[in-house]
Amino acid sequence: MCGRFASFRQAQDLADAFALAYVDEDALELPPSWNVAPTQPLRLVVERPERLEDGSQGALTRQLRVARWGLVPSWAKDPSIGSKMFNARSETVAEKASFKRALASRRGIVPVEGYYEWQARESGGKLPHLIHAPDHGVLALAALYEFWKDPSKAEDDPARWLTTATIITRDAVGELAAIHDRQTVILPPETWDAWLAPETSVADALAILAVEPPPLVATPVGPAVGRVSENHPGLVEPVEVG
């Protein structure tokens, strides 16, 4: 599973890395975080129709937007269900009612500097690790997103729509399997275009999820990351394991 991650890169750096045509103001203003947790806002790369001044939709553009972590299906009665759906399993994502509609056309990427996983220790307790790229570059986490309409709000209330997202996981491979049995699906750059394109078929999307993940490094970090209240650069600093 993936229950925490670090996202502190500048929006302009993400715009360059993902060839973004538009960065939403909310994404620009979202502060850096070294400890993003479920139900908190995250930055999300999507391909959506451009919003024109007259309210109509234009051509598809690659955008950086903000979503709440924890997917709320469009049919949900209330948004509380999202707190339990911050991850989707790649093996069943096409079958689950909560995710299959999003898999068909609402696929996104959550750009992060790394995500955290906890390893059970023989001596007791769990040791957190930051899973990151060898060069500390950005990781593209496979995600799905949904729009939920709040029936209690007026049609002209801009807050009536809630955008939420879930991060997809798979069986852990290689050295990561010794830390946890699951890992996030990391999308290599050559898969980004197809993954984000709404017209990509479900079969092709599932094939992308099965692509061999890029090299990753697991660095032990301190226990403070386990507390949601902690959020500072020291959380990603390596620690010696005794």
Beta strands, then each sheet from edge to edge (+ up, - down):
strand 1: 5-7
strand 2: 22-23
strand 3: 33-36
strand 4: 41-51
strand 5: 57-69
strand 6: 87-89
strand 7: 107-112
strand 8: 114-120
strand 9: 126-132
strand 10: 139-149
strand 11: 161-171
strand 12: 182-184
strand 13: 217-220
sheet 1: 3+ 1- 8+ 9- 13+
sheet 2: 2+ 5+ 4-
sheet 3: 2+ 5+ 11+ 6+
sheet 4: 2+ 5+ 11+ 10- 7+
sheet 5: 2+ 5+ 11+ 12-
end
